[in-house]
Amino acid sequence: MEFVCKVGTPAGEIVERSFSAPDERALRADLEQQGLYLFGVRRGLRLGELTLRERRVHPDRLLIFCQELAALLKAGLPLYQSLDVMLERQRDPLFRRALLSVRERVKAGTSLSEAFRAESRLFPAIFSASLVAGERSGSLEAVLRRFVSYLRLSQALKRKAVAAAIYPALLLVMMTALAGLFLVVIVPRFESFFEGLDAQLPLLTRVLIVVGSFLGQHLAVIALVLVALLIAGRLWLRRPGSGVVLDRLLLRTPLIGRLMGMYATSQLARTLATLLQGGLPLLNAMEVAGASVGNRALAAAVKDAAPLVREGKSLTTALESTHLLDNLALEMVKVGEQTGALADMLHSLAEFIDEELETRLQTLMSLFEPMILILMALMIATMVIAVYLPLFQAISAVQARPY
């Protein structure tokens, strides 16, 4: 929850700040630990409560923050002073509030990883886990730079996927809008004209008239049904386990499911590699990596497989039990374990999948775009024929009529 508090600082100042805590009792305990005196508190309204999705710090802003923080630490500036400098430079309101809370926690003696974990709703799980690894190994600056590389690669892959899907999505939207405009606006205007022909209309024309009339008369009802379905779907997704079911179904979807599985596997491999290279133990890295994967089905499967590693089984055996990774990925993980270069092999696996995913995306889009264009052409041709065919029939009947 978000709370807006009026607090007194050790320096004697009274300021109003935003804090995140599970409840008011936890908030008071957290403020006492930071040496702050609470004068007043009210429940804040998060932007995420007004929208369908809770806001998070944008990865690009987090990337810049980590890059600059690593540079300050490398220059020999103490952590608290580095956070002060970063706070002065930060312009994003959401990130600034979180960073202010982090700085106060660090000032009170909390580790940087724990301070960011308290703001976990705004940052990915791998970030605080990477900080833990950096603090344990004493190489926080190096771990931050490794995390920057991880973010760059992840964002680059995501941008490629989005860029590949934009043009086909625009074509689909245009095709849907064109069909709706034709059926709702144009077809009803021709309907009265066709009635004056006093002739049997072709089946295709009659179908279009019926569909257009139905859409025109029930447009508001259809819109309400679509909104209701959207709300119902959103409520269903909030139920525990529903997201896992949805993502499992998406993974089984032809063509798209394969691409989604490859992207999730790449995420898992790259996150695991980053955490292992940072010095995090395999079991902890596996738990964090599973929580960081965007596909909830794979995330749940990795979480269920983690106890196998705790029991002493190999990572290959644990991942094989998920039944969601292909043989090539499992073989590369197995080779990495046998050679003692698991992190390097996981990085190689992620890079290999990224290249294959990019190739498959380009191939799929090169086939998908012409298919949509052909479908648009057929749709337009069908509509034109349905409208003008009765006219041609009427003209032919008039010409064939004897004088």
ChimeraX attribute file (.defattr): number of C-alpha atoms within 10 A of each C-alpha:
attribute: neighborCount
match mode: 1-to-1
recipient: residues
	/A:1	14
	/A:2	17
	/A:3	20
	/A:4	16
	/A:5	21
	/A:6	18
	/A:7	20
	/A:8	17
	/A:9	14
	/A:10	11
	/A:11	7
	/A:12	10
	/A:13	8
	/A:14	15
	/A:15	11
	/A:16	13
	/A:17	14
	/A:18	17
	/A:19	22
	/A:20	21
	/A:21	16
	/A:22	10
	/A:23	12
	/A:24	16
	/A:25	9
	/A:26	12
	/A:27	20
	/A:28	16
	/A:29	13
	/A:30	16
	/A:31	19
	/A:32	13
	/A:33	15
	/A:34	19
	/A:35	17
	/A:36	21
	/A:37	18
	/A:38	16
	/A:39	12
	/A:40	10
	/A:41	18
	/A:42	12
	/A:43	14
	/A:44	14
	/A:45	12
	/A:46	13
	/A:47	12
	/A:48	11
	/A:49	10
	/A:50	9
	/A:51	9
	/A:52	10
	/A:53	9
	/A:54	12
	/A:55	15
	/A:56	14
	/A:57	17
	/A:58	13
	/A:59	16
	/A:60	13
	/A:61	14
	/A:62	17
	/A:63	20
	/A:64	12
	/A:65	20
	/A:66	22
	/A:67	18
	/A:68	17
	/A:69	22
	/A:70	19
	/A:71	16
	/A:72	19
	/A:73	17
	/A:74	13
	/A:75	9
	/A:76	9
	/A:77	14
	/A:78	11
	/A:79	16
	/A:80	15
	/A:81	14
	/A:82	18
	/A:83	21
	/A:84	14
	/A:85	15
	/A:86	20
	/A:87	18
	/A:88	10
	/A:89	11
	/A:90	16
	/A:91	11
	/A:92	11
	/A:93	10
	/A:94	15
	/A:95	20
	/A:96	17
	/A:97	17
	/A:98	22
	/A:99	20
	/A:100	19
	/A:101	21
	/A:102	24
	/A:103	24
	/A:104	19
	/A:105	22
	/A:106	20
	/A:107	16
	/A:108	15
	/A:109	12
	/A:110	16
	/A:111	16
	/A:112	20
	/A:113	19
	/A:114	17
	/A:115	20
	/A:116	26
	/A:117	20
	/A:118	18
	/A:119	18
	/A:120	16
	/A:121	15
	/A:122	17
	/A:123	20
	/A:124	20
	/A:125	19
	/A:126	22
	/A:127	24
	/A:128	21
	/A:129	22
	/A:130	27
	/A:131	26
	/A:132	23
	/A:133	23
	/A:134	22
	/A:135	18
	/A:136	13
	/A:137	14
	/A:138	11
	/A:139	14
	/A:140	22
	/A:141	20
	/A:142	16
	/A:143	26
	/A:144	25
	/A:145	18
	/A:146	19
	/A:147	23
	/A:148	22
	/A:149	15
	/A:150	18
	/A:151	19
	/A:152	15
	/A:153	17
	/A:154	18
	/A:155	15
	/A:156	12
	/A:157	19
	/A:158	13
	/A:159	12
	/A:160	14
	/A:161	17
	/A:162	11
	/A:163	11
	/A:164	17
	/A:165	17
	/A:166	11
	/A:167	13
	/A:168	19
	/A:169	13
	/A:170	11
	/A:171	15
	/A:172	17
	/A:173	12
	/A:174	13
	/A:175	19
	/A:176	13
	/A:177	12
	/A:178	14
	/A:179	17
	/A:180	15
	/A:181	13
	/A:182	17
	/A:183	22
	/A:184	19
	/A:185	15
	/A:186	14
	/A:187	22
	/A:188	18
	/A:189	12
	/A:190	13
	/A:191	18
	/A:192	10
	/A:193	11
	/A:194	18
	/A:195	11
	/A:196	8
	/A:197	13
	/A:198	9
	/A:199	12
	/A:200	12
	/A:201	18
	/A:202	13
	/A:203	10
	/A:204	14
	/A:205	22
	/A:206	15
	/A:207	13
	/A:208	20
	/A:209	22
	/A:210	15
	/A:211	14
	/A:212	22
	/A:213	18
	/A:214	13
	/A:215	17
	/A:216	17
	/A:217	11
	/A:218	11
	/A:219	13
	/A:220	11
	/A:221	11
	/A:222	13
	/A:223	11
	/A:224	12
	/A:225	12
	/A:226	12
	/A:227	12
	/A:228	12
	/A:229	12
	/A:230	12
	/A:231	13
	/A:232	12
	/A:233	12
	/A:234	12
	/A:235	11
	/A:236	13
	/A:237	15
	/A:238	11
	/A:239	9
	/A:240	9
	/A:241	13
	/A:242	16
	/A:243	16
	/A:244	18
	/A:245	13
	/A:246	14
	/A:247	19
	/A:248	18
	/A:249	12
	/A:250	17
	/A:251	21
	/A:252	13
	/A:253	13
	/A:254	9
	/A:255	11
	/A:256	14
	/A:257	16
	/A:258	16
	/A:259	20
	/A:260	19
	/A:261	23
	/A:262	22
	/A:263	23
	/A:264	25
	/A:265	24
	/A:266	26
	/A:267	25
	/A:268	25
	/A:269	26
	/A:270	25
	/A:271	29
	/A:272	27
	/A:273	26
	/A:274	24
	/A:275	29
	/A:276	22
	/A:277	18
	/A:278	27
	/A:279	18
	/A:280	23
	/A:281	12
	/A:282	18
	/A:283	16
	/A:284	16
	/A:285	24
	/A:286	26
	/A:287	20
	/A:288	26
	/A:289	25
	/A:290	29
	/A:291	20
	/A:292	20
	/A:293	24
	/A:294	16
	/A:295	24
	/A:296	21
	/A:297	26
	/A:298	26
	/A:299	22
	/A:300	16
	/A:301	18
	/A:302	25
	/A:303	18
	/A:304	16
	/A:305	22
	/A:306	21
	/A:307	14
	/A:308	16
	/A:309	17
	/A:310	13
	/A:311	8
	/A:312	9
	/A:313	13
	/A:314	15
	/A:315	22
	/A:316	18
	/A:317	15
	/A:318	22
	/A:319	24
	/A:320	17
	/A:321	15
	/A:322	17
	/A:323	11
	/A:324	18
	/A:325	16
	/A:326	13
	/A:327	11
	/A:328	10
	/A:329	22
	/A:330	18
	/A:331	13
	/A:332	17
	/A:333	26
	/A:334	18
	/A:335	15
	/A:336	19
	/A:337	16
	/A:338	10
	/A:339	10
	/A:340	11
	/A:341	12
	/A:342	22
	/A:343	22
	/A:344	17
	/A:345	22
	/A:346	25
	/A:347	18
	/A:348	19
	/A:349	22
	/A:350	25
	/A:351	16
	/A:352	13
	/A:353	21
	/A:354	20
	/A:355	12
	/A:356	14
	/A:357	22
	/A:358	16
	/A:359	12
	/A:360	15
	/A:361	18
	/A:362	16
	/A:363	11
	/A:364	15
	/A:365	16
	/A:366	13
	/A:367	11
	/A:368	14
	/A:369	17
	/A:370	12
	/A:371	13
	/A:372	16
	/A:373	15
	/A:374	12
	/A:375	14
	/A:376	19
	/A:377	13
	/A:378	12
	/A:379	15
	/A:380	16
	/A:381	12
	/A:382	14
	/A:383	19
	/A:384	13
	/A:385	15
	/A:386	21
	/A:387	22
	/A:388	13
	/A:389	16
	/A:390	18
	/A:391	16
	/A:392	12
	/A:393	16
	/A:394	18
	/A:395	12
	/A:396	11
	/A:397	12
	/A:398	11
	/A:399	10
	/A:400	9
	/A:401	8
	/A:402	6
	/A:403	5
